[in-house]
Amino acid sequence: MSLLTVSGSPHVHAQQDVKGIMYDVVIALIPATIIAIYFFGLDSARVIFISIASCLFFEWAIQKYLLKRPNTVTDGSAIVTGILLAFNVPSNLPAYMIIFGALVAIGIAKMSFGGLGKNPFNPALIGRVFLLISFPVQMTTWPVPQPLFGSEIADALSGPTTLGFYREGIMAGKTVSEIITSPDYPGIVKDLTGDQGGSLGEMSAIALLLGAFYLFIKRVISWHIPVSFIGTAFIFAGILWSVNPEGYLDPITSMLAGGLMLGVFFMATDMVTTPMSRKGQIVFGVGAGLLTIIIRNWGAYPEGISFAILIMNAFTPLLNKAFKPKRFGSAELKATAKVKSKSMAYGKA
């Protein structure tokens, strides 16, 4: 006698599986990986390798020795977490810190809740926030890019990010015009190409957009969270800039600088930690967009994308309840069907 396995809703028929989705995300992250290695060389490759290897090891070890259940380490989710964690740290981060971050991301944020599909928060972001709070100096010291095929040798140990340079200037009492005309200010061109200091994954907006385009083509992600996220952040940043252009960055720079592109397309769209309904996803994106700009301008850190996404992750269960689809066979659905059938009958008459 064959046994039927009945899982909880929603039940969606699709040709995709978990492994296919995860490896599509890995493929989408290849352009940004190439850019990171080009500008930071073997250091960035070292960070990515240690992060992936640590995430794979901790997931395998926890399932084998603590949970004692079939291992799912080959489904690709640990690899994605490893890459995203590496993309959220600078290229000069010591190996032991990367390993600690991987342990928190996999052991605490993911496996302690039961593994993939049960974690309420994005594991890579939990690992990143843990490292930022535990090692603030190392996590905010950005090496100067030294292109692999370039002839210039950097004369400084660390370089500014667009958001960091803006925050320091505002804190020093400078206007935006004075900040953006400084020779050390990275600017939009470097935000697009990646030739500046920063975390590995926030280097090149162009590379991240190429990866996002691939995810859209493969239908791994939908437009609801990215459009509502970027649209809200753009409008809010635009309002602040129009009210006080000497006190706030313009909306285009705000979209391209920092980790917004990485967060919007690769972490805010995480299927596990975001709402299931389309309306819920739009509300999620609006909230994350508002929080990002609020934290960037008035928070303790110049970047707010990680905290914004994690805060909205906490609201996901509430959004799932607020925007539940109508149950099949419910009185509400039957009443709607009756109204439609009557209107069709009147139309025929």
Residue, then its C-alpha position, 0 to 999 in steps of 0.5 A: m500500500s502506497l502512503l500519501t504525503v500531505s503537506g501544508s498549503p499553499h500547493v503550487h504546481a511548478q517545474q522548479d525545485v529547491k535545488g534548481i532555484m538555489y543554483d539559479v541564484v548562484i549563477a545570478l551572483i557570478p557577475a558580481t563575484i567576477i567584479a569583486i575578484y577583479f577589484f580585490g583579487l585573491d582576498s575576495a576569493r579567499v573570503i568567498f571560499i571560506s564563507i561557502a566552505s564554512c556554511l556547508f560544513f556547519e549545515w552538514a555537521i549540525q544535521k548529521y550530529l545534532l539533528k540526526r536526519p537526512n542531510t540536505v547540504t547538496d540543495g544549494s541553499a548553504i552555498v547561497t548563504g555563503i556567497l551572500l554572507a561573503f558579499n556582506v563583508p569587506s575583503n580584508l576580514p580575518a578568516y575566524m570572523i568569517i567562520f563565526g559569521a557562517l556559524v551564526a548564519i547557519g547554526i542560529a538563523k537557519m538550523s535552530f529553526g528546523g532548516l530551510g523553509k522554517n527560518p523566519f529571518n534571512p540567514a546571511l543578514i543575521g550573520r552580517v549583523f552579528l559580525l557588524i555588532s561584534f566587530p564594528v571596526q573590522m566590518t567598516t574598514w574598506p580596502v582600496p580597490q587594486p584592479l588585477f590588470g591595473s598598474e596603479i598601487a593604492d597609497a591608502l589602507s582603506g577607501p571611502t564608500t559613497l554612503g560613508f563619505y556622505r555621512e562623515g561629511i554631514m556629521a562634519g557640518k558640510t553640505v551635499s555640494e561640498i561632499i560630492t565635489s570632493p576629489d575623494y567622493p566615489g560618485i555614481v560612476k564608481d557605484l555602477t562599476g564597483d571601483q570603490g571601497g565597500s563590501l564585496g557584494e555592494m561594489s557594482a550596481i551593473a553586475l547586480l542588475l545583470g544577475a537580477f535580470y537573469l532571476f527575472i528571466k528564470r522566474v525565480i523572483s517576481w516584480h512585487i518586492p523589488v519594484s515596491f522596495i526601490g520605488t518607495a525608497f526612490i520616492f522617499a529619498g526624492i522627497l527629502w532631497s527636494v525639500n533640502p538638496e544640501g542635506y540629503l543625497d539625490p534619489i539616483t545616488s541613494m539607489l545605486a550606492g551601498g548594498l541596496m541593489l544586493g539587498v533588494f534583488f537577492m535578500a529581500t526576495d527570499m521566498v522563505t522569509t517574505p510574504m506569500s501573497r502578492k499584496g503582502q509582498i508589496v507591503f513588505g517592499v514598501g516597508a523595507g524601502l521606507l526603513t532603509i532611507i530612514i536608517r540611512n539618514w537618521g540611524a547609527y549606520p550609514e547603511g540601512i538595508s540589512f536592518a530594514i529587511l530583517i525588521m520586515n522579516a519579523f512582520t512576514p507572519l503578520l502580513n501572511k495573516a492580513f493578506k490570506p487568500k480566500r479559502f476554497g469553498s468559503a461562504e465569501l467565495k460562494a457569495t462572490a460566485k453567485v453575484k458573478s453568475k447572476s450578472m452573467a445571466y442578466g447580461k444574456a437576458 
